[in-house]
Amino acid sequence: MTNDSKQYFSDLVAQFEEFLFSELKHFLHTGNHPEELYEPMYYALSQGGKRLRPCFAVAASRIFGKEMQCIWFTATALELFHNFTLIHDDVMDHSDMRHGAPSVVAKYGLSAAILSGDAMFALAFHLLTEAQKGLSSEVKSEVTQAFSQMSVAIMEGQQYDINFQSRSDTSLSDYIHMIRLKTAELLATALKMGALIGGATPQAADLLYQSGIQIGLAFQLRDDHLDVYGSTDVFGKPIGGDIAENKQTWLLLSAKEKSAALSDKALEKALTCNNREEKIERVKAIYDQFHLADEIDAEIATYTHQALLLLGEVERIFPVDKEALAALKDLYNRLASRAF
């Protein structure tokens, strides 16, 4: 199924991008809208990305055998919202690069990044209203509530992430809660919204949502892993950035716990090193000493397994399109290894 599912999602991405950019041209190629507002938006959306959130939404609708035209507006709303969060993340993190290219804030400046990001947020909600045409009032309410709750959850997750940078008592459970809000929630909500639009019962949509939370956690932990053990070509930005910035990640928090248990000060000293490359090398050596690459792989495998079990539960209880569900299962496995 792997090659078939790769083609399945490759075709889905192509369909989505055709729809996405046809919608954006209404703002970019007329004299009725300020180019300075929409050009950074178009730039952000043109820099690539895996289009996971829109793919999740459309795939979920297909699992239940009902792909309404409005799902493409939902998918676009999710992608706009996701890119809004990335633009503002780069502002807050002072990041110059995104997807191997200058970030929006680096290319267009702070004011443009903030305003264009805000516009993407507003347009996401505008497109969500377009996505509700033809839906029952009950489904409209469920979809709107899911999107609104997700929006607040992501803001909370971002605030926790900021808070953690000035705290010395952050635990692994704190971190998992934060990435659940900041990363997993959007993936899970994309599945839930797509399922509801596709005709799923609330119970079926919730099972997909829960599976999305699990695979979202696996996805973020793989991100933590790749920042230390990956390559710039795959990761899209310089390796070791999290270590250089003392960013709280699963690897660093695990190393802190293990170091504290041994009363070992080596990690504490390594984190104060002023030479970037030396600091990364010293901290990575401590991760290796504690075999944290293997441990995080095991955590990723556990979350992925739970996600797949939940998809299996959907298949067991509800009538589904087995081909669409099999493609999503395969995508989960590839996301966990970042082979997507």
C-alpha positions as CSV (number, residue, x, y, z in Angstrom):
1,M,0.0,0.0,0.0
2,T,3.0,2.3,0.6
3,N,3.6,3.4,-3.0
4,D,-0.2,3.7,-3.6
5,S,-0.7,5.8,-0.5
6,K,2.3,8.0,-1.5
7,Q,0.5,8.7,-4.8
8,Y,-2.8,9.1,-3.1
9,F,-1.5,11.9,-0.9
10,S,0.7,13.4,-3.7
11,D,-2.5,13.7,-5.8
12,L,-4.3,15.1,-2.8
13,V,-1.6,17.8,-2.3
14,A,-1.7,18.7,-6.0
15,Q,-5.5,19.1,-5.9
16,F,-5.4,21.1,-2.7
17,E,-2.7,23.5,-3.9
18,E,-4.6,24.1,-7.1
19,F,-7.6,25.1,-5.1
20,L,-5.6,27.1,-2.6
21,F,-3.8,29.3,-5.1
22,S,-6.9,29.8,-7.2
23,E,-8.5,31.3,-4.0
24,L,-5.5,33.5,-3.3
25,K,-5.3,35.0,-6.8
26,H,-8.6,36.9,-6.0
27,F,-6.6,39.0,-3.6
28,L,-3.2,39.2,-5.4
29,H,-4.2,40.0,-9.0
30,T,-6.8,42.7,-8.6
31,G,-6.4,46.4,-7.7
32,N,-9.0,46.1,-5.0
33,H,-6.6,44.8,-2.3
34,P,-3.3,46.1,-0.9
35,E,-0.5,44.0,-2.4
36,E,1.7,44.7,0.6
37,L,-0.8,42.7,2.8
38,Y,-1.2,39.7,0.6
39,E,2.3,39.3,-1.0
40,P,3.8,38.1,2.3
41,M,0.9,35.7,2.7
42,Y,1.4,34.3,-0.8
43,Y,5.1,34.0,-0.1
44,A,4.6,32.1,3.1
45,L,2.2,29.7,1.4
46,S,4.5,29.2,-1.6
47,Q,7.5,28.1,0.4
48,G,6.4,24.5,0.5
49,G,5.4,22.5,3.5
50,K,3.8,19.1,3.6
51,R,0.1,20.3,3.6
52,L,-0.6,17.8,6.3
53,R,-3.6,19.6,7.9
54,P,-5.6,20.0,4.7
55,C,-4.7,16.5,3.6
56,F,-5.9,15.2,6.9
57,A,-9.2,17.0,6.6
58,V,-9.9,15.8,3.0
59,A,-8.7,12.3,3.7
60,A,-11.0,12.1,6.8
61,S,-14.0,13.2,4.7
62,R,-13.2,10.5,2.2
63,I,-12.9,7.8,4.9
64,F,-16.7,8.3,5.4
65,G,-17.4,8.3,1.7
66,K,-18.7,11.8,1.3
67,E,-16.4,14.4,-0.2
68,M,-18.4,17.6,-0.5
69,Q,-17.0,20.6,-2.4
70,C,-17.0,22.6,0.9
71,I,-14.2,20.3,2.3
72,W,-11.7,22.2,0.1
73,F,-12.6,25.5,1.8
74,T,-12.2,23.8,5.2
75,A,-8.8,22.5,4.1
76,T,-7.8,26.0,3.0
77,A,-8.9,27.5,6.2
78,L,-6.8,25.0,8.2
79,E,-3.7,25.7,6.0
80,L,-4.1,29.5,6.4
81,F,-4.5,29.1,10.1
82,H,-1.4,26.9,10.3
83,N,0.7,29.3,8.3
84,F,-0.5,32.2,10.4
85,T,0.8,30.4,13.5
86,L,4.2,29.8,11.7
87,I,4.6,33.5,10.8
88,H,3.9,34.6,14.3
89,D,6.1,31.9,15.8
90,D,9.0,33.2,13.7
91,V,8.3,36.7,14.9
92,M,8.3,35.6,18.6
93,D,11.3,33.3,18.1
94,H,13.3,35.8,16.0
95,S,13.7,33.1,13.3
96,D,15.3,34.1,10.0
97,M,14.6,30.9,8.2
98,R,11.6,28.8,7.4
99,H,11.5,25.8,5.0
100,G,15.1,26.6,4.1
101,A,14.3,30.1,2.9
102,P,14.0,33.5,4.6
103,S,11.1,33.7,7.0
104,V,8.3,36.2,6.3
105,V,9.6,38.5,9.1
106,A,13.1,38.3,7.7
107,K,12.0,39.1,4.2
108,Y,9.2,41.6,4.7
109,G,9.8,43.0,8.2
110,L,8.1,42.9,11.6
111,S,5.0,45.0,10.7
112,A,4.2,43.1,7.5
113,A,4.7,39.7,9.3
114,I,2.3,40.6,12.1
115,L,-0.3,42.2,9.8
116,S,-0.2,39.5,7.1
117,G,-0.4,36.8,9.8
118,D,-3.4,38.5,11.3
119,A,-5.0,38.6,7.9
120,M,-4.5,34.9,7.4
121,F,-6.2,34.2,10.7
122,A,-9.2,36.3,9.7
123,L,-9.4,34.8,6.2
124,A,-9.3,31.3,7.8
125,F,-12.5,32.1,9.6
126,H,-14.0,33.7,6.5
127,L,-13.3,30.5,4.5
128,L,-14.7,28.4,7.3
129,T,-18.1,30.1,6.7
130,E,-17.8,29.2,3.0
131,A,-17.0,25.6,4.0
132,Q,-20.4,25.3,5.8
133,K,-22.6,25.8,2.8
134,G,-24.8,22.7,2.3
135,L,-24.1,21.4,5.8
136,S,-26.8,20.8,8.4
137,S,-27.1,23.3,11.3
138,E,-25.8,20.6,13.7
139,V,-22.7,19.8,11.7
140,K,-22.1,23.6,11.2
141,S,-22.1,24.1,14.9
142,E,-19.8,21.1,15.6
143,V,-17.3,22.2,12.9
144,T,-17.2,25.8,14.1
145,Q,-16.8,24.8,17.7
146,A,-14.0,22.4,16.8
147,F,-12.1,25.2,14.9
148,S,-12.7,27.7,17.7
149,Q,-11.5,25.4,20.5
150,M,-8.5,24.4,18.4
151,S,-7.6,28.1,17.9
152,V,-7.6,28.8,21.6
153,A,-5.7,25.6,22.4
154,I,-2.9,26.5,20.1
155,M,-2.6,30.0,21.6
156,E,-2.4,28.4,25.1
157,G,0.2,26.0,23.8
158,Q,2.3,28.8,22.4
159,Q,2.1,30.7,25.8
160,Y,3.2,27.6,27.7
161,D,6.1,27.2,25.2
162,I,7.2,30.8,25.9
163,N,6.7,30.3,29.7
164,F,8.9,27.2,29.7
165,Q,11.9,29.1,28.4
166,S,12.2,31.1,31.6
167,R,11.4,28.2,34.0
168,S,13.7,25.7,35.4
169,D,11.1,23.3,36.8
170,T,9.4,22.2,33.5
171,S,8.7,18.5,33.6
172,L,8.3,16.0,30.8
173,S,4.5,15.8,31.5
174,D,4.4,19.6,31.2
175,Y,6.1,19.4,27.8
176,I,3.8,16.7,26.5
177,H,0.8,18.8,27.5
178,M,2.3,21.8,25.7
179,I,3.0,20.0,22.4
180,R,-0.4,18.4,22.6
181,L,-1.9,21.9,22.5
182,K,0.6,23.6,20.2
183,T,1.1,20.8,17.6
184,A,-1.2,17.8,18.0
185,E,-4.4,19.8,18.4
186,L,-4.4,21.2,14.9
187,L,-3.7,17.8,13.2
188,A,-6.4,16.2,15.3
189,T,-9.0,18.9,14.7
190,A,-8.3,18.7,10.9
191,L,-9.3,15.0,11.1
192,K,-12.3,15.8,13.2
193,M,-13.6,18.5,11.0
194,G,-13.1,16.5,7.8
195,A,-14.8,13.5,9.4
196,L,-17.8,15.6,10.4
197,I,-18.1,17.1,7.0
198,G,-17.8,13.7,5.4
199,G,-20.8,12.4,7.4
200,A,-19.2,10.7,10.3
201,T,-21.0,10.4,13.6
202,P,-19.7,12.5,16.5
203,Q,-18.3,9.2,18.1
204,A,-16.4,8.3,14.9
205,A,-15.1,11.9,14.5
206,D,-13.9,11.9,18.1
207,L,-12.0,8.6,17.5
208,L,-10.3,10.2,14.6
209,Y,-9.5,13.3,16.7
210,Q,-8.0,11.1,19.4
211,S,-5.9,9.3,16.8
212,G,-4.7,12.7,15.5
213,I,-3.6,13.7,19.0
214,Q,-1.4,10.6,19.3
215,I,0.2,11.0,15.9
216,G,0.6,14.7,16.5
217,L,2.6,13.9,19.6
218,A,4.7,11.4,17.6
219,F,5.2,14.0,14.9
220,Q,6.5,16.7,17.4
221,L,8.8,14.2,19.1
222,R,10.3,13.3,15.7
223,D,10.9,17.0,15.2
224,D,12.8,17.1,18.5
225,H,14.8,14.1,17.4
226,L,15.6,15.6,13.9
227,D,16.8,18.9,15.4
228,V,19.7,16.9,17.0
229,Y,20.1,13.8,14.9
230,G,18.7,14.8,11.5
231,S,20.2,16.6,8.5
232,T,19.6,20.2,7.4
233,D,18.3,19.0,4.0
234,V,15.5,17.0,5.7
235,F,14.9,19.4,8.6
236,G,14.9,22.6,6.6
237,K,16.9,24.6,9.1
238,P,20.3,24.2,10.8
239,I,20.7,21.2,13.1
240,G,21.1,21.9,16.8
241,G,19.1,25.0,17.0
242,D,17.1,23.8,20.0
243,I,20.3,23.1,21.9
244,A,21.8,26.4,20.9
245,E,18.8,28.2,22.2
246,N,18.3,26.1,25.4
247,K,14.9,25.3,24.1
248,Q,12.9,22.9,26.3
249,T,12.4,19.7,24.3
250,W,11.8,16.1,25.2
251,L,15.5,15.3,24.8
252,L,16.7,18.2,27.0
253,L,14.1,17.6,29.7
254,S,14.9,13.8,29.7
255,A,18.6,14.6,30.0
256,K,18.0,17.0,32.9
257,E,16.0,14.4,34.8
258,K,18.7,11.8,34.3
259,S,21.5,14.2,35.2
260,A,19.6,15.3,38.4
261,A,19.2,11.7,39.5
262,L,22.9,11.2,39.2
263,S,23.8,14.6,40.6
264,D,25.8,15.2,37.4
265,K,26.6,18.8,36.6
266,A,28.0,18.1,33.1
267,L,24.7,19.1,31.3
268,E,24.4,22.2,33.3
269,K,27.9,23.3,32.4
270,A,27.4,22.4,28.7
271,L,24.3,24.6,28.4
272,T,26.3,27.6,29.5
273,C,28.9,27.2,26.8
274,N,29.2,30.3,24.6
275,N,30.5,28.6,21.5
276,R,27.5,27.4,19.5
277,E,29.1,24.4,17.8
278,E,30.9,23.3,20.9
279,K,27.7,23.6,23.0
280,I,25.8,21.5,20.5
281,E,28.5,18.8,20.5
282,R,28.8,18.7,24.3
283,V,25.0,18.5,24.9
284,K,24.6,15.9,22.1
285,A,27.3,13.8,23.7
286,I,25.3,13.8,27.0
287,Y,22.2,12.7,25.1
288,D,24.2,9.9,23.6
289,Q,25.5,8.9,27.0
290,F,21.9,8.5,28.2
291,H,20.8,6.7,25.0
292,L,18.1,9.3,24.4
293,A,17.9,8.8,20.7
294,D,16.7,5.2,21.4
295,E,14.4,6.4,24.1
296,I,12.7,9.0,22.0
297,D,12.3,6.5,19.2
298,A,10.5,4.2,21.6
299,E,8.2,7.1,22.7
300,I,7.4,7.9,19.0
301,A,6.6,4.2,18.3
302,T,4.3,4.1,21.3
303,Y,2.3,7.2,20.2
304,T,2.2,5.9,16.6
305,H,0.9,2.5,17.8
306,Q,-1.9,4.2,19.8
307,A,-2.9,6.3,16.8
308,L,-3.1,3.2,14.6
309,L,-5.1,1.3,17.2
310,L,-7.7,4.2,17.3
311,L,-7.9,4.1,13.5
312,G,-8.5,0.3,13.7
313,E,-11.3,1.0,16.2
314,V,-12.9,3.4,13.7
315,E,-12.7,0.6,11.0
316,R,-14.2,-2.0,13.4
317,I,-17.2,0.1,14.5
318,F,-18.2,2.2,11.5
319,P,-18.7,1.7,7.8
320,V,-15.6,3.3,6.1
321,D,-13.8,3.5,2.8
322,K,-11.1,1.0,3.5
323,E,-8.8,2.4,0.8
324,A,-8.9,5.9,2.2
325,L,-8.4,4.6,5.8
326,A,-5.5,2.4,4.7
327,A,-3.8,5.4,3.0
328,L,-4.1,7.4,6.3
329,K,-2.7,4.5,8.3
330,D,0.3,4.4,6.0
331,L,0.7,8.1,6.2
332,Y,0.8,7.8,10.0
333,N,3.7,5.4,9.8
334,R,5.6,7.6,7.4
335,L,5.0,10.7,9.6
336,A,6.5,9.0,12.6
337,S,9.7,8.4,10.6
338,R,9.3,11.7,8.8
339,A,9.4,9.9,5.4
340,F,6.6,12.1,3.9
